[in-house]
Amino acid sequence: AYEIHEDPYPTYKRLRDEAPAYYNAELDFHALSRFADVLAAMQDWQTYSSSEGVSLEKGSGPRPPMIIAMDPPRQQKLRRLVSKAFTPRRVATMEPVIRALTRKHLEPVIARGAGDFIQDFAAKLPMDVISTMMGVAETDQDMLREWADTLLHREEGSSEIPAAGLEASGKLVRYFAEDLGRRRKHPGDDLVSALLDAEVDRERLTDMEIIGFCFLLVIAGNETTTKMLGNAMVLLARHPDQRAWLVEHPERIADAVEETVRFDNSSQMLARVLMRDVTLHGTTMRAGRKVLLLIGSANRDERAIVRPDVFDVRREPQPHLGFGNGIHVCLGASLARLEGRVALEEVLPRMPRYEIDAAGLVRVHSANVRGYSHVPIRFAARGW
C-alpha cells in the first residue's frame, strides 16, 4: 500500500465549473475544458478544423505542410502512407533496438551516480529512435534536436515565435530538402526512402509534403516523448511510495506510463478553427474563431475520470485524451508508450531511490509542450 496524493489544477477546475466555453476577448479565442466537449470537438473535424494548425499563433516563416494542419481528404490519404510504420505490430518489433539505445544512454549516467535526466538521457533516446526509423545520420541527431527545441521555445509571457525559432524552422526545412536529394541517389531501408516511392491517387508526394512528415516526426516524435519521460521521473520522485511499488511490480510500468500521460501530459492543449457558429453551454462561438481544446483540463475532469486529481500508478485503465482522438489521434502513440515502458523498466531497477534537485528543475517555455528542459538527479553510483 502507498499514500495517495492529490495535485489539483485550480485554474482548470474553475474553467470547467464556471466557464466551460470560455472566451478570451484580448486574443479572440474560445477554450473548451470539459472531457465530453474536448472529445466531441476532436471527433468533429468538419466543425473544428485543423487547417490553421494546432497553435493560437499564426504560422510564419518556412513551414512545410503537415498532416496535423490539414483536414480530410488529403490528411487521411497522407496519414495512411506514414501510419504503416507506426502500427502496434510494427512498433513492437523495435523493442530490442529501443532497449539497446536506452542502455547506451543510461549507462554513463549510472556510472556517475548523477546527471541531468533530460539532457543526458530523455532528450537523446526519442531522437535516436525516430532517427533510426527515418535513417538520419547519428552525427546529425544532436543538431536536429537543438533546432527542434529552439523552434518550440517561447519567451516567458509571449506566444509569438521568436526570431531564433523562425531561423531554426528554416534550417530544418533546408536540411530535409537537401537530405531528399541524397536519398534519391542512395535510397535506404527507412521511412523517408519509402515515402519517396509512395503514391497518393497515383501521384507521388511532393518534396514539401515529405519534408512536412520529417518536420513533424522530428518535432513531435522527439519533444513530446522527451517531456513525458521527464514528467514521469518527477512525478515518481514526488511519490516515492509509488515508485518503490513499481520497482517491486515492473509488470505495471506500462500502467504508470499511461497514468503519467493522463495526469501531466506533455501536450496540454491543441487549437482548432471553427468552420460554423456553435452554441455550447449558453455561449455562441462564431465561425472563424480559434478554439483551444484543453487536454490537460479534460484529463482532470471529475465527470469522466474517477479521482482525477490523484496520481496513482495502480489506476485501472480509464479513457483519456493524452494521445488525442479522432482523425488526428497521435500517430506515434504506440511508439511513445513503448519508449516510456522500456525506459522505466531500465531506469527504476538501476536507480530505485534516485533523488531530484527540485531547485534545479527548469521548465520549457512553449505554446503547446509542457515539461522540463532540466531534471537534475542523483543516486548511489551503479544504483546501489
ABEGO torsion letter per residue (X at the ends): XBBBBBBBBAAAAAAAAABABBBBAAAGBBBBABAAAAAAAAABAAABBAAAEABABBBBEBBBBBAAABBOAAAAAAAAAAAAAABAAAAAAAAAAAAAAAAAAAAAAAAAGBEBAAAAAAAAAAAAAAAAAAGBBAAAAAAAAAAAAAAABBBBGBABBBAAAAAAAAAAAAAAAAAAAAAAABBBBBAAAAAAABBBGGBBBBAAAAAAAAAAAAAAAAAAAAAAAAAAAAAAAABAAAAAAAAABAAAAAAAAAAAAAABBABABBBBBBABBBBBGGBBBBBGBBBBBBAAAAAABAAABBGAABBBAABBBBBBAAAEBEAABBAAAAAAAAAAAAAAAAAAAABAABBBBAAABBBBBBAABBEBABBBBBBBBGGX
